[in-house]
Amino acid sequence: MNKIALTVAGALIALMLAASTLFVVDQRQVAVVYALGEIKDVIVEPGLKFKLPPPFQNVVFLDKRVQTLDSPETRPIFTAEKKSLVIDWLLKWRISEPRQFIRNNGTDFRNLETRLASVAQAAFNEEITKRDVKGVLSGERDKIMNDVRQRLQDEAKSFGIEIVDVRIKRVDFVADITESVYRRMESERKQVANELRSQGMADGEKIKADADRQREVIIAEAYRDAQKVKGEGDAKASALYADAFGRDPQFAQFYRSLEAYRATFRSKSDVIVMDQNNDFFRAMRGGSDAPRR
């Protein structure tokens, strides 16, 4: 039993020693092999690798993917015309020389990012102070990013990294300037709005006057045409009356008497006082000029 236990223990120890000599390098990582505190080897190819068991050798893994560094704080930067701007930026970087990276920064990425952020901020300061606000906001924005990237390349080599990209995320005025710019823009917009309203009112009055003029013209032309049609109708009616009355003068006289009665006695309450022998009542009395039926 003792021999079996010793055999199993020996096998376990051998297995543990064998496992301590094997490690896997992921394709997203760089493996740095240390031997007694010094860098022995840098492995960039993925796969199963061998090393001496601790404490003779140990392995540290570094992420070789592209990393992002955002501006840690927004400090105002003065332009060429002494205008204060606040700029948010970001950097894209990755490890290019693992040995150099570890010598300068250790294995903690935060050490590098602290140093790199100050260098990048200084590069942005130098580039912004050369340009005016218009150039920073639009005209030379791409050139600023390219120039900052070129400035950082030399510093990046000493850090053991490569600068992949530099971007400006936001450019804005400081709070008090932003408020004054907003007020000025608001005033300008109100002025433009008032001008547009005045122009609209003037155009509206012009359109209204033109419409009134056209209405008067249309009404006058319609009245003229109506009077013309009415005159033609009256002429035709008079011709018909004349023709009809010419054929039977007694009937015409009788018809005119009826029209006179209708015009005189419009209401039941109308009263007229005159001699009954008056010629006005001749048709009612059946005078000689009344038509015979």
Residue pairs with C-beta under 8 A, 6 or more apart in sequence:
17 53
20 53
20 54
21 50
21 51
21 52
21 53
22 48
22 49
22 50
23 31
23 48
23 49
23 51
23 59
24 46
24 47
24 48
24 49
25 31
25 43
25 44
25 45
25 46
25 47
25 49
25 61
26 46
26 61
27 46
28 63
28 64
28 65
29 46
29 61
29 62
29 63
29 64
30 42
30 43
30 44
30 61
30 62
30 63
30 64
30 95
30 98
31 42
31 43
31 44
31 49
31 59
31 60
31 61
31 62
32 39
32 41
32 42
32 43
32 59
32 60
32 61
32 62
32 98
32 99
32 102
32 107
33 39
33 40
33 41
33 42
33 43
33 51
33 57
33 58
33 59
34 40
34 57
34 58
34 59
34 60
35 52
35 56
35 57
36 55
36 56
39 99
39 102
40 57
42 98
42 99
43 49
44 64
44 98
51 57
51 58
51 59
60 102
60 107
62 95
62 98
62 101
62 102
62 107
63 95
63 109
64 94
64 95
65 94
66 92
66 93
66 94
66 164
67 92
67 93
67 94
67 109
68 90
68 91
68 92
69 90
69 91
69 92
69 93
69 113
69 116
69 117
69 120
70 88
70 89
70 90
70 169
71 87
71 88
71 89
71 90
71 117
71 120
71 121
72 117
74 86
74 87
74 88
75 86
75 121
76 84
76 85
76 86
76 174
77 84
77 85
77 86
77 87
77 124
77 125
77 128
77 129
78 84
78 85
78 128
78 129
79 85
79 128
79 129
79 131
79 132
79 133
79 136
80 129
80 130
80 131
80 132
81 132
81 133
83 132
83 133
83 173
83 177
84 173
84 174
84 177
85 128
85 133
85 136
85 171
85 172
85 173
85 174
86 170
86 171
86 172
86 173
86 174
87 124
87 128
87 136
87 168
87 170
87 171
88 168
88 169
88 170
89 120
89 124
89 148
89 166
89 167
89 168
89 169
90 166
90 167
90 169
91 116
91 120
91 152
91 163
91 165
91 166
91 167
92 163
92 164
92 165
92 166
92 167
93 116
93 156
93 161
93 162
93 163
93 164
94 161
94 162
94 164
95 101
95 160
95 161
95 162
96 156
96 157
96 160
96 161
96 162
97 157
97 160
97 161
98 160
99 160
100 157
100 158
100 159
100 160
101 112
101 159
101 160
101 161
102 160
103 160
104 112
104 158
104 159
104 160
105 111
105 112
105 115
105 159
105 160
112 159
112 161
115 159
116 152
116 155
116 156
116 159
116 161
119 152
119 155
120 148
120 152
120 166
123 148
123 151
123 152
124 144
124 148
126 151
127 144
127 147
127 148
127 151
128 136
128 144
131 140
131 144
135 141
136 144
136 171
137 171
141 168
141 171
144 168
145 166
145 167
145 168
146 166
148 166
149 163
149 165
149 166
152 163
152 166
153 163
156 162
156 163
172 178
173 181
244 252
245 251
245 252
245 255
246 252
248 291
250 289
250 290
250 291
251 291
253 283
253 289
254 283
254 289
254 290
254 291
257 282
257 283
258 283
260 280
261 283
264 270
264 272
265 272
274 280
282 289
282 290
283 289
283 290
